[in-house]
Amino acid sequence: MAAAWLVASNAQRRRNIGFWIFILSNVLWVVWGVHTSAYALIALQVCLAALNVRGLFKTGEPK
């Protein structure tokens, strides 16, 4: 919830922090997926992490 709140901010620094929190959560879910052999969860989190990385790069682009 904190990451979503930060990503919705108008301040670039807060948006970046939000994306980093989302990426951290993706990593933690992947660790859990590996631990439980939940391969669909791992695949989902890899895709979501890619979107979060894209968002991290796009948040710094001028409008």
Secondary structure as UniProt FT lines:
FT   HELIX           2..7
FT   HELIX           12..36
FT   HELIX           39..58
FT   TURN            59..60
//
